[in-house]
Amino acid sequence: MMTRTKAFTGALIHDGHRVHTGHALIVSQAEGFRIVPITEVPEGCETEALDGGLITPGFVDLQVNGGGGVLFNDDPSVDTLHTIANAHALLGTAAFLPTLITDTPDRTRAAIEAVASALDDRVPGIVGLHLEGPHLSVSRKGAHDGTLIRPMTDEDVELLVRAAERLPNLKVTIAPENATLDQMRRLSEAGVILSLGHTDADHATCHAAFDAGVRCVTHLFNAMSQLGSRKPGLVGATLERDDVHAGLIADCVHVHPATIRIALAASRAPEGIFLVTDAMAPAGSDIDHFRLNGRDVFRKAERLTLADGTLAGADLEMAKALRVMIDQVGDGIGTAVRRATSTPAALLRDTGGAGTLGASTRWAIHLPTGKTVTRRLDAG
């Protein structure tokens, strides 16, 4: 059986670490990806000439609540995960963490079982689970159901420890108001990727949590204690650390581009800031409303809001977040693409091969028109 090899020319190529100009991407079913100077494309190789644009690895998204018209919280099942995975694959994502926001203990257990089963079934793109709650702060709940927010118990810790043993990656967003330092240490030692979010904790408390093993911050600036003149909050503590990653919703709705620029300039580790979509059910679909914990969420003017105007996730695709970072924030292409690929992958225990062209089986062509075309490692 013959294998197909094809060269793509005429676009910038980002391998997940750096940009290559004047090069071609050679895609082979037998040998994977090769990036070579244009002059070294084999004679007679099938070639597709692109008129500009950018080739990248598939995106890595650590916060995906839904897609394809469905929401993980509504039905934490393998069927739901198939639908979400298919929707985000078409949007250029190679690896993602299905995200369950604050819900009941039974729904949390169901989410763990669904992701474990999806991994057994090799559902493409799923590399673990993100539990965003329920151990958050009611005062910074955002669109989370405050009646379901509660303190972390010993039983919760045991459940999470067992889940971390079964899943390649388990990310859990917590608030110090409802999780103790001892619990954070135990979870971190068990391999759980802990992230601070939906918290009003003060600066010193946030640093103590980082020292106890928390290594990430969920959607920087949103639903957290802000940077003030006398109270630096979680934002200030995050920007002071060189050992903490931070997710960012770059949609010009959740965070102003100027605020992102200031954060990058102020951060001790700006390379640790990565992009998330916080995508909800509308991602990859044309639905204009959906239900979240029994409440209506409306999609209008690239915003998702509850009836009272509270933001409820983001109407965002990773390719758009990338354009915002490059065109409006002023991030360099090399750095911006890393924020959507290898930087979030570096936070994971097991990337499943995502984050770079050398390891991923999914890649994307971002055309000058703004359209993103996704491909798999079949040279097609």
C-alpha positions as CSV (number, residue, x, y, z in Angstrom):
1,M,0.0,0.0,0.0
2,M,1.4,3.4,-1.0
3,T,1.6,6.2,1.5
4,R,1.0,9.8,0.5
5,T,3.5,12.6,0.9
6,K,2.7,16.2,0.3
7,A,4.5,19.5,0.7
8,F,2.9,22.8,1.8
9,T,4.6,26.0,0.8
10,G,3.9,29.7,0.9
11,A,3.0,30.1,4.6
12,L,4.8,30.8,7.8
13,I,5.3,27.5,9.8
14,H,5.2,27.4,13.6
15,D,6.3,24.0,15.0
16,G,5.1,24.8,18.5
17,H,8.3,26.4,19.6
18,R,9.4,28.8,16.9
19,V,8.5,30.3,13.5
20,H,10.1,29.1,10.2
21,T,10.1,31.4,7.2
22,G,11.1,30.3,3.7
23,H,10.4,26.7,4.6
24,A,7.9,24.0,3.5
25,L,6.0,21.5,5.6
26,I,6.3,18.0,4.3
27,V,3.5,15.7,5.6
28,S,3.8,12.0,5.2
29,Q,1.6,9.2,6.5
30,A,4.7,7.1,7.0
31,E,7.2,9.7,8.4
32,G,5.0,12.4,10.0
33,F,6.1,16.0,9.7
34,R,9.3,17.5,8.3
35,I,10.1,21.2,8.0
36,V,12.6,21.9,5.3
37,P,13.9,24.8,3.3
38,I,11.9,25.4,0.1
39,T,15.0,24.3,-1.9
40,E,15.0,20.9,-0.2
41,V,11.5,19.8,-1.2
42,P,12.0,16.5,-3.0
43,E,11.6,16.7,-6.7
44,G,8.3,15.4,-7.9
45,C,6.7,15.7,-4.4
46,E,3.0,16.7,-4.5
47,T,2.8,20.3,-3.5
48,E,0.1,22.7,-2.3
49,A,1.1,26.4,-2.6
50,L,-0.5,28.6,0.0
51,D,-0.9,32.3,-0.6
52,G,0.4,33.4,2.8
53,G,-1.1,32.5,6.2
54,L,0.3,30.4,9.0
55,I,0.6,26.7,9.7
56,T,0.5,25.6,13.3
57,P,0.2,22.4,15.4
58,G,-3.3,21.7,16.6
59,F,-4.3,23.8,19.6
60,V,-4.2,22.7,23.2
61,D,-7.2,24.1,25.2
62,L,-7.4,23.4,28.9
63,Q,-10.9,24.8,29.5
64,V,-13.6,23.5,27.2
65,N,-17.1,23.4,28.7
66,G,-18.9,22.4,25.6
67,G,-19.3,22.6,21.8
68,G,-21.3,21.4,18.9
69,G,-24.5,22.6,20.7
70,V,-24.0,20.5,23.8
71,L,-22.6,21.2,27.3
72,F,-20.7,18.8,29.4
73,N,-22.6,19.7,32.6
74,D,-25.9,18.9,31.0
75,D,-24.9,15.3,30.1
76,P,-21.5,14.1,31.3
77,S,-21.4,11.1,29.0
78,V,-19.1,9.6,26.3
79,D,-21.7,10.7,23.6
80,T,-21.5,14.3,24.8
81,L,-17.7,14.1,24.7
82,H,-17.7,12.8,21.2
83,T,-19.9,15.7,20.1
84,I,-17.6,18.3,21.9
85,A,-14.4,16.7,20.5
86,N,-15.7,16.7,16.9
87,A,-16.7,20.3,17.2
88,H,-13.4,21.5,18.5
89,A,-11.4,19.3,16.1
90,L,-13.0,21.3,13.3
91,L,-11.9,24.5,15.1
92,G,-8.3,23.4,15.1
93,T,-7.9,21.9,18.6
94,A,-5.8,18.8,18.9
95,A,-6.0,18.3,22.7
96,F,-8.4,19.6,25.3
97,L,-9.7,19.1,28.8
98,P,-13.4,18.7,29.0
99,T,-14.5,21.1,31.8
100,L,-17.2,20.5,34.3
101,I,-18.2,23.7,36.2
102,T,-19.6,23.6,39.7
103,D,-22.2,20.9,40.0
104,T,-23.4,18.1,42.4
105,P,-21.1,15.3,43.7
106,D,-23.0,12.8,41.5
107,R,-22.4,14.9,38.4
108,T,-18.7,15.3,39.3
109,R,-18.4,11.5,39.6
110,A,-20.2,11.0,36.3
111,A,-17.8,13.4,34.6
112,I,-14.8,11.5,35.9
113,E,-16.3,8.2,34.6
114,A,-17.3,9.7,31.3
115,V,-13.7,11.0,30.6
116,A,-12.2,7.7,31.7
117,S,-14.5,5.8,29.3
118,A,-13.8,8.3,26.5
119,L,-10.1,7.8,27.0
120,D,-10.6,4.0,26.9
121,D,-12.5,4.5,23.6
122,R,-9.7,6.8,22.3
123,V,-12.0,9.7,21.6
124,P,-9.7,12.0,19.7
125,G,-8.4,15.1,21.5
126,I,-9.4,14.3,25.1
127,V,-6.4,14.3,27.3
128,G,-8.0,14.5,30.8
129,L,-10.5,16.5,32.8
130,H,-10.8,19.9,34.3
131,L,-13.1,20.3,37.3
132,E,-13.8,24.0,37.7
133,G,-15.4,23.9,41.2
134,P,-17.4,23.3,43.3
135,H,-14.8,24.4,45.9
136,L,-14.8,28.1,44.9
137,S,-15.8,31.4,46.5
138,V,-19.5,32.4,46.4
139,S,-18.4,36.1,46.3
140,R,-16.6,35.4,43.0
141,K,-18.9,32.8,41.6
142,G,-19.5,34.4,38.2
143,A,-22.0,32.2,36.4
144,H,-21.5,29.3,38.7
145,D,-24.5,28.2,40.8
146,G,-23.7,29.6,44.3
147,T,-26.0,27.0,45.9
148,L,-23.7,24.2,44.7
149,I,-20.4,25.8,45.9
150,R,-19.1,24.2,49.1
151,P,-16.0,23.4,51.2
152,M,-13.7,20.5,50.1
153,T,-14.1,17.5,52.4
154,D,-11.8,14.5,53.0
155,E,-14.2,12.5,50.7
156,D,-13.6,15.0,48.0
157,V,-9.9,14.7,48.3
158,E,-10.0,10.9,48.1
159,L,-12.2,11.1,45.0
160,L,-9.8,13.5,43.3
161,V,-6.7,11.4,44.3
162,R,-8.3,8.3,42.8
163,A,-9.3,10.2,39.7
164,A,-5.7,11.5,39.2
165,E,-4.6,7.9,39.3
166,R,-6.9,7.0,36.5
167,L,-6.7,10.0,34.2
168,P,-3.6,11.2,32.4
169,N,-4.4,14.8,33.5
170,L,-6.7,16.1,36.2
171,K,-6.9,19.8,36.6
172,V,-9.0,21.3,39.4
173,T,-9.8,24.9,40.0
174,I,-10.2,25.8,43.6
175,A,-10.5,28.8,45.9
176,P,-8.6,29.1,49.2
177,E,-11.9,30.0,50.9
178,N,-13.1,26.4,50.4
179,A,-9.9,24.3,50.3
180,T,-7.1,24.2,52.9
181,L,-3.4,24.3,52.4
182,D,-3.1,20.7,53.6
183,Q,-5.6,19.6,51.0
184,M,-3.8,21.5,48.3
185,R,-0.5,19.8,49.3
186,R,-2.0,16.4,49.2
187,L,-3.7,16.9,45.9
188,S,-0.5,18.4,44.3
189,E,1.6,15.5,45.6
190,A,-1.0,13.1,44.1
191,G,-0.4,14.7,40.6
192,V,-3.5,16.9,40.5
193,I,-2.9,20.1,38.5
194,L,-4.3,22.7,40.9
195,S,-5.4,26.1,39.7
196,L,-6.7,29.1,41.7
197,G,-9.8,30.7,40.4
198,H,-13.2,32.2,41.4
199,T,-11.6,33.5,44.6
200,D,-11.5,36.7,46.5
201,A,-8.4,35.5,48.4
202,D,-5.8,38.2,49.4
203,H,-2.3,38.4,48.1
204,A,-0.6,36.6,50.9
205,T,-3.1,33.7,50.9
206,C,-2.6,33.2,47.1
207,H,1.2,33.0,47.6
208,A,0.7,30.5,50.4
209,A,-1.5,28.4,48.0
210,F,1.2,28.6,45.3
211,D,3.8,27.5,47.9
212,A,1.5,24.5,48.7
213,G,1.6,23.2,45.2
214,V,-0.9,25.3,43.1
215,R,0.7,25.8,39.7
216,C,-2.0,27.6,37.7
217,V,-4.5,30.4,37.7
218,T,-7.9,30.1,35.9
219,H,-8.8,32.8,33.4
220,L,-6.6,35.6,34.7
221,F,-8.4,38.8,35.7
222,N,-11.9,37.2,35.6
223,A,-13.7,36.1,38.8
224,M,-10.8,36.9,41.1
225,S,-9.3,39.5,43.5
226,Q,-7.9,42.3,41.4
227,L,-4.6,44.2,41.4
228,G,-5.2,47.3,43.5
229,S,-3.0,50.0,45.0
230,R,-3.1,48.5,48.5
231,K,-4.4,45.0,47.8
232,P,-2.5,43.2,45.1
233,G,-4.9,40.2,45.1
234,L,-4.6,37.1,43.0
235,V,-3.7,39.1,39.9
236,G,-0.8,40.7,41.7
237,A,0.4,37.4,43.2
238,T,0.2,35.7,39.8
239,L,2.3,38.3,38.1
240,E,4.9,38.1,40.8
241,R,5.6,34.4,40.4
242,D,7.9,32.7,37.9
243,D,6.6,29.2,38.6
244,V,2.9,29.7,37.9
245,H,1.0,29.4,34.6
246,A,-2.2,31.4,33.9
247,G,-5.0,30.8,31.5
248,L,-6.3,33.9,29.6
249,I,-9.6,34.4,27.7
250,A,-8.4,36.7,24.9
251,D,-11.7,37.7,23.3
252,C,-11.8,41.4,23.9
253,V,-14.8,40.8,26.1
254,H,-13.4,39.2,29.2
255,V,-10.1,41.2,29.2
256,H,-9.2,44.4,27.4
257,P,-6.2,44.1,25.1
258,A,-4.5,46.9,26.9
259,T,-4.9,45.0,30.2
260,I,-3.3,42.0,28.6
261,R,-0.4,44.1,27.4
262,I,0.2,45.5,30.8
263,A,0.0,42.0,32.4
264,L,2.6,40.6,29.9
265,A,4.9,43.6,30.6
266,A,4.5,43.2,34.4
267,S,4.7,39.4,34.7
268,R,7.9,37.8,35.9
269,A,7.1,34.8,33.6
270,P,5.0,36.2,30.7
271,E,5.8,33.0,28.7
272,G,3.6,31.1,31.2
273,I,0.4,32.9,30.2
274,F,-1.6,30.7,27.8
275,L,-4.8,30.9,25.9
276,V,-8.1,29.1,26.8
277,T,-11.4,29.5,25.0
278,D,-13.7,28.7,28.0
279,A,-16.0,27.5,25.2
280,M,-19.6,26.7,25.9
281,A,-22.2,24.8,24.0
282,P,-22.4,27.2,21.0
283,A,-18.7,26.6,19.9
284,G,-18.8,25.1,16.4
285,S,-22.6,25.6,16.1
286,D,-25.1,28.2,15.3
287,I,-27.3,28.0,18.4
288,D,-28.1,31.3,20.1
289,H,-29.0,30.1,23.6
290,F,-28.6,27.2,25.9
291,R,-29.2,26.2,29.5
292,L,-26.6,26.2,32.3
293,N,-27.6,24.7,35.7
294,G,-31.2,25.4,34.9
295,R,-30.6,29.0,33.8
296,D,-30.9,30.5,30.3
297,V,-27.7,31.7,28.6
298,F,-28.0,33.9,25.6
299,R,-25.5,34.3,22.7
300,K,-25.4,37.8,21.3
301,A,-22.7,40.0,19.8
302,E,-20.0,37.4,20.6
303,R,-21.0,37.4,24.2
304,L,-22.6,34.6,26.3
305,T,-24.6,36.0,29.3
306,L,-27.2,35.0,31.8
307,A,-30.4,37.0,31.9
308,D,-28.8,39.5,34.4
309,G,-25.8,40.2,32.1
310,T,-23.3,38.0,33.9
311,L,-20.8,36.5,31.5
312,A,-21.3,32.7,31.2
313,G,-18.2,31.4,29.5
314,A,-17.0,32.7,26.2
315,D,-18.1,32.7,22.6
316,L,-14.6,32.1,21.4
317,E,-12.5,29.9,19.1
318,M,-8.8,29.5,19.7
319,A,-7.9,30.9,16.3
320,K,-9.7,34.1,17.1
321,A,-7.9,34.3,20.5
322,L,-4.7,33.9,18.5
323,R,-5.6,36.8,16.2
324,V,-6.5,39.0,19.2
325,M,-3.1,38.4,20.7
326,I,-1.3,39.2,17.5
327,D,-3.4,42.0,16.0
328,Q,-4.7,43.8,19.1
329,V,-2.4,42.9,22.0
330,G,0.8,43.1,19.9
331,D,2.2,39.6,20.8
332,G,4.7,38.2,18.4
333,I,3.5,35.4,16.2
334,G,6.1,33.0,17.7
335,T,5.0,33.7,21.3
336,A,1.3,33.9,20.6
337,V,1.2,30.5,18.9
338,R,3.1,29.0,21.8
339,R,0.4,30.3,24.1
340,A,-2.1,28.1,22.3
341,T,0.1,25.0,21.8
342,S,3.3,24.2,23.7
343,T,2.8,26.5,26.7
344,P,-0.5,24.9,27.9
345,A,0.9,21.5,27.0
346,A,3.8,22.1,29.3
347,L,1.4,22.3,32.3
348,L,0.1,18.8,31.6
349,R,1.5,15.6,33.0
350,D,0.7,13.8,29.7
351,T,0.2,15.8,26.5
352,G,-0.9,12.8,24.4
353,G,1.5,14.0,21.8
354,A,0.0,17.5,21.4
355,G,1.6,20.9,21.4
356,T,4.2,20.6,18.7
357,L,4.2,19.5,15.0
358,G,6.7,16.8,15.7
359,A,4.3,15.0,18.1
360,S,0.8,16.0,17.1
361,T,-1.3,14.2,14.5
362,R,-3.5,17.2,14.0
363,W,-2.5,20.6,12.5
364,A,-4.1,23.7,11.2
365,I,-3.7,26.1,8.3
366,H,-4.7,29.7,9.2
367,L,-5.5,31.5,5.9
368,P,-5.0,35.2,5.4
369,T,-8.8,35.5,5.2
370,G,-9.1,34.5,8.8
371,K,-10.4,31.1,8.0
372,T,-8.8,28.1,9.8
373,V,-8.6,24.7,8.0
374,T,-7.8,21.7,10.1
375,R,-5.9,18.6,8.9
376,R,-4.9,15.3,10.3
377,L,-1.7,13.4,9.6
378,D,-2.9,12.0,6.3
379,A,-1.4,14.6,4.0
380,G,-4.9,15.4,2.8
